[in-house]
Amino acid sequence: MDEDISLPFDRVRLLNAPRVHQHPANWRWNAVFTGYYNLWIALGGDGVMKLDEKVHTFKAGTVFIIRPGQQVNATLTNPTKEASNYSAHFVPVNKDDTDFFPQDLPSGRISISGPGLFRELINASVEFSIHNDALAGRQVEGLVWQLLALVKRAAVTPPLTQIDRLISAQIEFLREHPEEDCSVEYLASEVGLSRSHYTRRFSGLAGLSPNAFHIQQRLRQAAGLLRDSSMTVTEIAEALGYRDVYFFSRQFKKHEGMSPLDYRQAPNL
């Protein structure tokens, strides 16, 4: 029987705003947590973390869910690398809207796959924390819950194969460079798979086919440029690798429900 992949609670209560901490080369950390959990995700740097009496190494992509009452000691082992981590202090909330301290949260050192998705959720949770209102608070709680759900999945599912790691690197590249014109055939050949096999593996990691994912990333970037820049629609289309501005406009309207110009002029987007 497959191990259950679920969380025993539907939301969390945050004690403070999630943060990204930058660490100097001589960083050391000693603490005991009382009354709450800490979702701790290494974003950069190499180090050692001792939880109670067990020692774990960590690097970018390593996660710990530190439990109430645990003694934590951590140091960096490579002072030449930039080191940082994400931290969210939380208490699970049960269906009766009261604090809940489950025993079956993942423990120890957890290595995450699909780091791009983690980065998106981390960035969004920190960004929404800037807004001091009830809606933003619930959004941040939801994002932290999603991070915990991904950690639980990472803890109980097999680690990525070498091919999946290569595809994950491609996913990251497409997310960061949506303007690049990378055909499915080219991407598949980079990892030595047929187009059909590659598409299945890519979809399993990204949740979308390669073409759909590439379009999604281009249109997300386009939406940001429409909101936050004075570039024309033609300039945005060209910057994102579209040769035909009319095709770009049709594709944008199909996915966003309005034309690029209407999107730019719409309030509260």
Beta strands, then each sheet from edge to edge (+ up, - down):
strand 1: 11-14
strand 2: 19-23
strand 3: 28-32
strand 4: 37-44
strand 5: 47-51
strand 6: 54-58
strand 7: 62-66
strand 8: 71-76
strand 9: 83-93
strand 10: 110-111
sheet 1: 1+ 9- 2+
sheet 2: 1+ 9- 4+ 7- 10+
sheet 3: 3+ 8- 5+ 6-
end
